[in-house]
Amino acid sequence: MAKKKGGVITVALVCPECKATNFFTSLNKATTPKLAVNKYCKHCKKHTEHTSREKLK
């Protein structure tokens, strides 16, 4: 039996204000299309809503 596409992937959480990549997490691509979490940005020194980015450098 072949595996299905869209398994668990690693994504980066990016601050919308300073565009810094601060956190890494994994999510199931089939069930979660986009992730947005309130996190502390050490560059801005405040809490902002970090969004997920698939492309890792």
RAUR-V609661 format. One line per field, one symbol per residue. psi: psi as a letter, one per 20 degrees, with the letter a starting at -180 (. if undefined). Layout:
# RAUR-V609661
psi = ???
This chain:
# RAUR-V609661
psi = pqqqqlbpqpqqppphgikqohqqrqqohhhogqppporpoighlrpropqqphop.
